[in-house]
Amino acid sequence: MKEFLASDHAGFEVKEKVKKMLEDQGHEVEDCGAFEFNPNDDYPDFIKVAAIKVAQNLDSFGIVFGKSGAGEAMAANKIKGIRAFLAINEKNVVLARQHNDANVMSIGSELIAEGDIFKLVQLFLETPFSGEERHVRRIEKIKEIEEVSL
């Protein structure tokens, strides 16, 4: 399993710490930017890269970081095949994985304490999708929505 990380300036410091944690644990991590702190960068530039890579690597995960995490989740969800969610607490992380087979987690670096971020990342990576029929059915319906063009 591979993890793709991305952030803008607001999530840069936390991304770097999570990257180190994951690498220290032996994970295969690819940093999709930002590669340096730049207060004028734009999160869609980096989130798009990570989301595309997750969509192309079916057994991978994305973890994206920003100030609130909301825009980052929105940007990631524009890529076909991505099921991104905003991490709030342990329960929503577990449910996002078990019920929605979420493949990208978005973290608001100013909303969650650093120690809790590490816990949420571990939960995200360790919680399996339940595979229950009702959840599979709902994910298939999400995939159908991705095919809608206006």
Buried (B, 14 or more C-beta within 10 A) or exposed (E): EBBBBBBBBBBBBBBBBBBEBBEEEEBEBBBBBBEEEEEEBEBBBBBBBBBBBBBEBEEBBBBBBBBBBEBBBBBBBEBEBBBBBBBBEBEBBBBBBBBBBBBBBBBBBEBBEEEBBBBBBBBBBEBEBBEEEEBEEBBEEEEEEEEEEE
